[in-house]
Amino acid sequence: MSKEKSRYPLFKLSFIAFVFILCIMLVYFTFLYHKTQQNKTADYAKVKEIVMEQTQIIEIDDILRFHGEEAFYVVFGTTENNEEKIAFVPFEYHHEEPITTINQSEIISQENILNKWRNQCSNCKFIKIIPGKVNDELVWELTYIDSTDRYVFDYLSIYDGTQYEQLRFKMLFK
């Protein structure tokens, strides 16, 4: 009986230490996640300022990030005439460079691209769609997992939806 009593404080102390370490790890990873999310959006105020100075856009609706050979901020906004536009601002923007802007009325819509994709790939799992710029070509980057479990990046012309490029990656781990 005395052996059981002597093990109990050790078990209790080990359990308290485990819970304490678990709590510290939870706080640390929560802080790390929050800091990472802040870093992703840290430059958005600067990007808004650049777009409003350098383009006709006066109101910004959304900012996304596109990562290709060159990374871009993709800015959705409207002009004084209520024209919806998309601006592509390089991460490494220099003020002498013009910012590429397009009218959303001149492109194939995101919904049309998704509907066409759903009709062609019924057993696929959608990940995301975002406008982008690849080799100075404006594209929709459609990301999904196909029916053979490959991670696919489909680059489609932003103007007519024709395929520009496709990358397929075999998934080693799930």
Residue frames relative to the residue before (quaternion, step in Angstrom):
aa qw qx qy qz dx dy dz
M 1.0000 0.0000 0.0000 0.0000 0.00 0.00 0.00
S 0.6490 0.5213 -0.3268 0.4475 3.57 0.98 -0.73
K 0.5938 0.5564 -0.3643 0.4529 3.59 1.16 -0.55
E 0.6495 0.5125 -0.3144 0.4655 3.60 0.98 -0.82
K 0.6458 0.5167 -0.3215 0.4610 3.59 0.98 -0.80
S 0.6807 0.4889 -0.3027 0.4538 3.59 0.92 -0.78
R 0.6414 0.5163 -0.3280 0.4631 3.63 1.13 -0.51
Y 0.5916 0.6160 -0.3629 0.3727 3.57 1.05 -0.70
P 0.6754 0.4636 -0.3262 0.4717 3.70 0.77 -0.80
L 0.6332 0.5258 -0.3361 0.4579 3.60 1.02 -0.71
F 0.6444 0.5070 -0.3081 0.4824 3.57 1.00 -0.85
K 0.6546 0.5185 -0.3034 0.4589 3.57 0.91 -0.93
L 0.6664 0.4973 -0.2929 0.4720 3.59 0.93 -0.91
S 0.6474 0.5099 -0.3132 0.4720 3.61 0.98 -0.81
F 0.6527 0.5116 -0.3101 0.4648 3.57 0.95 -0.84
I 0.6533 0.5015 -0.3118 0.4739 3.61 0.92 -0.86
A 0.6458 0.5087 -0.3187 0.4718 3.60 0.97 -0.82
F 0.6408 0.5239 -0.3187 0.4619 3.59 0.97 -0.83
V 0.6664 0.4876 -0.3009 0.4770 3.61 0.88 -0.91
F 0.6378 0.5316 -0.3214 0.4553 3.59 0.97 -0.83
I 0.6714 0.4811 -0.2914 0.4825 3.60 0.89 -0.94
L 0.6284 0.5352 -0.3258 0.4611 3.59 1.01 -0.78
C 0.6576 0.5028 -0.3050 0.4709 3.60 0.96 -0.86
I 0.6418 0.5125 -0.3239 0.4696 3.60 0.97 -0.83
M 0.6544 0.5053 -0.3138 0.4670 3.59 0.95 -0.84
L 0.6401 0.5251 -0.3247 0.4572 3.58 0.96 -0.80
V 0.6556 0.4936 -0.3071 0.4819 3.59 0.92 -0.88
Y 0.6570 0.5192 -0.3135 0.4478 3.59 0.90 -0.90
F 0.7117 0.4493 -0.2738 0.4654 3.60 0.79 -0.95
T 0.5936 0.5353 -0.3632 0.4788 3.60 1.12 -0.53
F 0.6509 0.5026 -0.3034 0.4814 3.58 0.95 -0.88
L 0.6576 0.5175 -0.3047 0.4549 3.58 0.91 -0.91
Y 0.6477 0.5104 -0.3128 0.4712 3.59 0.95 -0.86
H 0.6597 0.5084 -0.3035 0.4629 3.58 0.89 -0.95
K 0.6648 0.5032 -0.3020 0.4623 3.60 0.92 -0.89
T 0.6359 0.5254 -0.3221 0.4646 3.59 1.00 -0.79
Q 0.6613 0.4969 -0.3068 0.4709 3.58 0.94 -0.85
Q 0.6240 0.5285 -0.3359 0.4675 3.60 1.04 -0.72
N 0.6567 0.5170 -0.3147 0.4499 3.59 0.94 -0.84
K 0.6203 0.5519 -0.3463 0.4367 3.60 1.05 -0.68
T 0.7844 0.3115 -0.1544 0.5136 3.59 1.01 -0.76
A 0.3684 0.7750 -0.4605 0.2274 3.61 1.26 0.03
D 0.7466 0.4076 -0.2245 0.4755 3.61 0.95 -0.80
Y 0.4018 0.7470 -0.4651 0.2532 3.61 1.20 -0.04
A 0.6337 0.5243 -0.3444 0.4528 3.63 0.96 -0.74
K 0.6545 0.4994 -0.3063 0.4780 3.59 0.98 -0.86
V 0.6462 0.5153 -0.3175 0.4649 3.59 0.99 -0.83
K 0.6230 0.5322 -0.3385 0.4627 3.61 0.97 -0.81
E 0.6586 0.5149 -0.3020 0.4582 3.57 0.92 -0.94
I 0.6559 0.5102 -0.3090 0.4627 3.61 0.90 -0.92
V 0.6797 0.4956 -0.2987 0.4508 3.58 0.84 -0.97
M 0.6889 0.4763 -0.2941 0.4606 3.59 0.90 -0.86
E 0.6548 0.4890 -0.3133 0.4837 3.62 1.16 -0.53
Q 0.7943 0.3867 -0.1583 0.4410 3.57 0.84 -1.02
T 0.7628 0.3005 -0.1795 0.5437 3.62 1.20 -0.27
Q 0.6293 -0.5286 0.4114 0.3941 3.55 -1.33 -0.09
I 0.4805 0.6781 -0.4354 0.3461 3.59 1.26 -0.13
I 0.1230 -0.8105 0.5710 0.0440 3.56 -0.85 1.03
E 0.7685 0.1964 -0.1293 0.5951 3.57 1.25 -0.35
I 0.2047 -0.7953 0.5640 0.0870 3.55 -0.79 1.05
D 0.2791 -0.7876 0.5366 0.1175 3.53 -0.82 1.13
D 0.8049 -0.0867 0.1123 0.5762 3.59 0.94 -0.85
I 0.1278 -0.7515 0.6405 0.0929 3.54 -1.27 0.52
L 0.0580 -0.7761 0.6279 0.0013 3.54 -0.92 1.02
R 0.3491 -0.7088 0.5658 0.2358 3.54 -1.32 0.15
F 0.1264 -0.7692 0.6243 0.0509 3.55 -0.99 0.96
H 0.1043 -0.8004 0.5898 0.0266 3.57 -0.82 1.04
G 0.1353 0.7493 -0.6336 0.1372 3.53 -0.50 1.26
E 0.7742 -0.1745 0.1772 0.5820 3.59 -0.94 -0.80
E 0.7438 0.1420 -0.0925 0.6466 3.53 1.18 -0.69
A 0.3507 -0.7452 0.5302 0.2015 3.58 -0.94 0.87
F 0.0938 -0.7986 0.5944 0.0089 3.55 -1.08 0.86
Y 0.3346 -0.6220 0.6522 0.2755 3.47 -1.39 0.41
V 0.1834 -0.7627 0.6131 0.0937 3.56 -0.87 0.97
V 0.0917 -0.8319 0.5468 -0.0209 3.55 -0.42 1.31
F 0.1785 -0.7605 0.6195 0.0770 3.55 -0.82 1.09
G 0.2064 0.7929 -0.5516 0.1565 3.57 -0.77 1.00
T 0.3764 -0.7039 0.5561 0.2316 3.53 -1.38 0.00
T 0.4114 -0.6938 0.5427 0.2343 3.54 -1.26 0.60
E 0.7264 -0.3903 0.3218 0.4652 3.56 -1.33 -0.09
N 0.7047 0.4526 -0.2465 0.4877 3.59 1.10 -0.74
N 0.4916 -0.6833 0.3935 0.3697 3.60 1.32 0.28
E 0.3522 0.6921 -0.5365 0.3303 3.58 1.08 0.72
E 0.3175 -0.7341 0.5683 0.1934 3.55 -0.91 0.93
K 0.0326 -0.8130 0.5798 -0.0414 3.54 -0.76 1.10
I 0.2253 -0.7137 0.6408 0.1711 3.50 -1.38 0.32
A 0.1208 -0.7813 0.6105 0.0480 3.56 -0.91 0.98
F 0.2126 -0.7603 0.6049 0.1041 3.56 -1.09 0.82
V 0.0339 -0.8106 0.5830 -0.0425 3.57 -0.40 1.29
P 0.3963 -0.7215 0.5062 0.2572 3.63 -0.62 1.05
F 0.5833 -0.5633 0.4462 0.3786 3.58 -1.11 0.63
E 0.7409 0.3067 -0.1710 0.5725 3.57 1.02 -0.86
Y 0.0584 0.8436 -0.5289 0.0723 3.59 0.60 1.15
H 0.1124 -0.7482 0.6516 0.0543 3.56 -1.09 0.88
H 0.5483 -0.6889 0.3680 0.2989 3.57 -0.74 1.06
E 0.6284 0.5337 -0.3631 0.4340 3.62 1.12 -0.36
E 0.5865 0.5709 -0.3667 0.4423 3.60 1.26 -0.28
P 0.3938 -0.6818 0.5455 0.2873 3.58 -1.01 0.69
I 0.3917 -0.6920 0.5528 0.2494 3.56 -1.13 0.65
T 0.3968 -0.7065 0.5342 0.2408 3.57 -0.86 0.97
T 0.0476 0.7799 -0.6220 0.0511 3.57 -0.82 1.04
I 0.0701 -0.7807 0.6200 0.0341 3.55 -1.15 0.68
N 0.4707 -0.6312 0.5335 0.3089 3.54 -1.26 0.49
Q 0.4620 -0.6851 0.4831 0.2894 3.56 -0.87 0.88
S 0.5985 0.5735 -0.3643 0.4245 3.60 1.16 -0.46
E 0.6748 0.5054 -0.2862 0.4553 3.61 1.21 -0.43
I 0.6926 0.4623 -0.2739 0.4812 3.60 1.22 -0.14
I 0.5507 -0.5519 0.4891 0.3911 3.52 -1.33 0.23
S 0.4734 -0.7192 0.4316 0.2689 3.57 -0.80 0.99
Q 0.6450 -0.5157 0.4121 0.3851 3.50 -1.29 0.47
E 0.6430 0.5319 -0.3183 0.4498 3.60 0.98 -0.82
N 0.6494 0.5083 -0.3196 0.4666 3.60 0.98 -0.81
I 0.6309 0.5184 -0.3303 0.4734 3.59 0.99 -0.81
L 0.6821 0.4907 -0.2939 0.4556 3.59 0.86 -0.95
N 0.6448 0.5170 -0.3254 0.4595 3.61 0.96 -0.79
K 0.6453 0.5088 -0.3111 0.4774 3.58 0.97 -0.87
W 0.6617 0.5082 -0.3005 0.4622 3.59 0.96 -0.89
R 0.6526 0.5185 -0.3192 0.4510 3.62 0.92 -0.88
N 0.6494 0.5135 -0.3137 0.4649 3.59 1.04 -0.73
Q 0.7213 0.4344 -0.2450 0.4806 3.59 1.07 -0.69
C 0.8014 0.2083 -0.0669 0.5566 3.59 1.09 -0.64
S 0.0510 -0.8683 0.4933 0.0049 3.56 0.52 1.23
N 0.7328 0.3997 -0.2362 0.4975 3.62 1.11 -0.57
C 0.4937 0.6636 -0.4232 0.3697 3.58 1.21 0.39
K 0.3405 -0.7185 0.5706 0.2055 3.54 -1.26 0.51
F 0.3617 -0.7544 0.5167 0.1820 3.57 -0.56 1.22
I 0.1985 -0.7608 0.6080 0.1099 3.58 -1.08 0.84
K 0.7359 -0.3286 0.2458 0.5385 3.61 0.59 -1.14
I 0.1582 -0.7369 0.6426 0.1380 3.51 -1.39 0.21
I 0.0735 0.7891 -0.6017 0.0998 3.55 -0.96 0.95
P 0.4630 -0.6390 0.5166 0.3324 3.60 -1.07 0.61
G 0.0288 0.8090 -0.5862 0.0326 3.55 -1.10 0.64
K 0.3349 -0.7061 0.5867 0.2123 3.50 -1.37 -0.04
V 0.0169 0.7884 -0.6110 0.0696 3.56 -0.66 1.19
N 0.8327 -0.0898 0.0118 0.5463 3.59 -0.62 1.16
D 0.6826 -0.5063 0.2499 0.4640 3.57 0.95 0.99
E 0.5589 0.5506 -0.4103 0.4649 3.61 1.23 0.34
L 0.3349 -0.7282 0.5598 0.2100 3.59 -0.91 0.89
V 0.0012 0.8218 -0.5623 0.0918 3.53 -0.73 1.14
W 0.3734 -0.6060 0.6261 0.3183 3.48 -1.45 0.09
E 0.1945 -0.7462 0.6228 0.1321 3.57 -0.88 0.92
L 0.0778 -0.7928 0.6042 -0.0168 3.54 -0.46 1.28
T 0.0828 -0.8096 0.5811 0.0002 3.57 -0.61 1.16
Y 0.1801 0.7825 -0.5732 0.1635 3.56 -0.85 1.02
I 0.3893 -0.6485 0.5848 0.2932 3.53 -1.37 0.08
D 0.3196 -0.7833 0.5032 0.1767 3.56 -0.62 1.11
S 0.7420 -0.4466 0.2863 0.4099 3.56 -1.34 0.11
T 0.7018 0.4088 -0.2750 0.5146 3.61 1.23 -0.28
D 0.5564 -0.6614 0.3449 0.3662 3.59 1.25 0.57
R 0.4335 0.6507 -0.5037 0.3673 3.57 0.99 0.81
Y 0.3942 -0.6819 0.5649 0.2461 3.56 -1.11 0.77
V 0.0812 -0.8498 0.5201 -0.0275 3.58 -0.46 1.23
F 0.1330 -0.7205 0.6752 0.0859 3.52 -1.16 0.86
D 0.0732 -0.7863 0.6135 -0.0001 3.56 -0.58 1.18
Y 0.1253 -0.7840 0.6054 0.0556 3.58 -0.72 1.07
L 0.0347 -0.8176 0.5719 -0.0570 3.54 -0.51 1.28
S 0.5850 -0.5842 0.4238 0.3700 3.56 -1.03 0.78
I 0.4374 -0.7122 0.4876 0.2523 3.55 -0.87 0.96
Y 0.6676 0.5198 -0.2919 0.4460 3.58 1.23 -0.42
D 0.8425 0.0809 -0.0318 0.5317 3.62 0.91 -0.79
G 0.5353 -0.6754 0.3815 0.3343 3.61 1.23 0.03
T 0.4410 0.6809 -0.4803 0.3334 3.61 1.21 0.16
Q 0.5525 -0.6387 0.4276 0.3223 3.53 -1.11 0.71
Y 0.2382 -0.7670 0.5855 0.1105 3.54 -0.87 1.03
E 0.7726 -0.1527 0.1627 0.5943 3.55 0.90 -1.00
Q 0.0776 -0.7852 0.6118 0.0558 3.56 -1.20 0.48
L 0.0913 -0.7694 0.6312 0.0360 3.55 -1.01 0.91
R 0.0647 -0.7889 0.6110 0.0049 3.57 -0.88 1.00
F 0.0945 -0.7992 0.5934 0.0155 3.53 -0.87 1.01
K 0.3901 -0.6966 0.5552 0.2331 3.52 -0.90 0.96
M 0.3240 -0.7544 0.5396 0.1861 3.58 -0.80 1.00
L 0.2740 -0.7823 0.5414 0.1405 3.56 -0.70 1.11
F 0.7899 0.1630 -0.0661 0.5874 3.57 1.07 -0.74
K 0.2102 -0.7617 0.5974 0.1367 3.54 -1.17 0.59
